[in-house]
């Protein structure tokens, strides 16, 4: 039997888009072994076609880190259906050719998109083909979702929660196109539910110590001072740091010692295992990293967020009492002490709240929907599918 081919289109402006794409690809391979052929691609950077989008995408990290005020202003000014339609028109002109070439080259049975730039261009590219190819979109933001996500072309949108559904409806997306799945995270969160203490032992951590996981990136500049604040916590703690490519942070911590055990990694492939081994996650408010923490059922201490885009992630986490935002070392230490008071009862409540809104199965949900779409009988493929199996 011919393998079903899935083209997953993503972006590297930020970290969450590709991570979600790879997670769905892995889920397809886990659920349907030997029956799928998946290609995850960034058509802006991974083709030879010249486009003005290449330097714009590469400059994204610098703009959000060193010009957050300007980034926030541009984000808020453009966040309407009217403005988004103007941007979509330009994107369609710029990106249609490279997307048409990508589709023609790979010949997919279905397409999944994980970045807001590509909805309109994918729709225009598909007009060049004489067969129906299902095209779905995963929205990779938790709360403050930009209107550009909701171009009318995709057959289905996979959303993080009801908050995002409200924004989609406000932008004119029919309800039958909306599926609340959660943001796709690694299938390992759903498949590898193991004992926390045993998992710590396998990672070289002490099984019986309170474990605080710090996850950084090139956009997080103050993580080290929060790590130092753990020395003021009157509890048997240990910490693990995944620098996330922040070479300066990694090099600074490798040579340091603290009054608690510390494990330091720069990049780590098995992040789900580290999260499921932790009691507290300390990080910035990116939609993907927050979704991973919730999937692991771990309380999240946010120490940074991107103005505009990530402020909604902060509100979502706080409104569900699944974590806290701290803005200095004193608040960090106070929050840790609060969670550890009363025999860790406060920490346990936050962990339960985190698990209650987590979606460890999100990538599986999207993968199953894609599989259903390409396995419909030929008569059904004359029109986009209107129903799909959903998860919580």
Secondary structure by P-SEA (a helix, b strand, c coil): cccbbbbbbbbccccaaaaaaaaaaaaaaaacccccccccccccccccccccaaaaaaaaaaaaaccaaaaaaaaaaaccaaaaaaaaaaaaaacaaaaaaaaaaacccbbbbcccccaaaaaaaaccccbbbbbbbbbccccccccccccccccbbbbccaaaaaaaaaaccccccccccccccccccccccccaaaaaaaaccccccbbbbbbbccccccaaaaaaaccccccbbbbbbccccaaaaaaaaccccccbbbbbbccccaaaaaaaacccccccccaaaaaaaaaabbbbbbccccccccaaaaaaaaaaccccccccaaaaaaaaaaaacccaaaaaaaaaaaaaacccaaaaaaaaaaaaaaacccccccccccbbbbcc
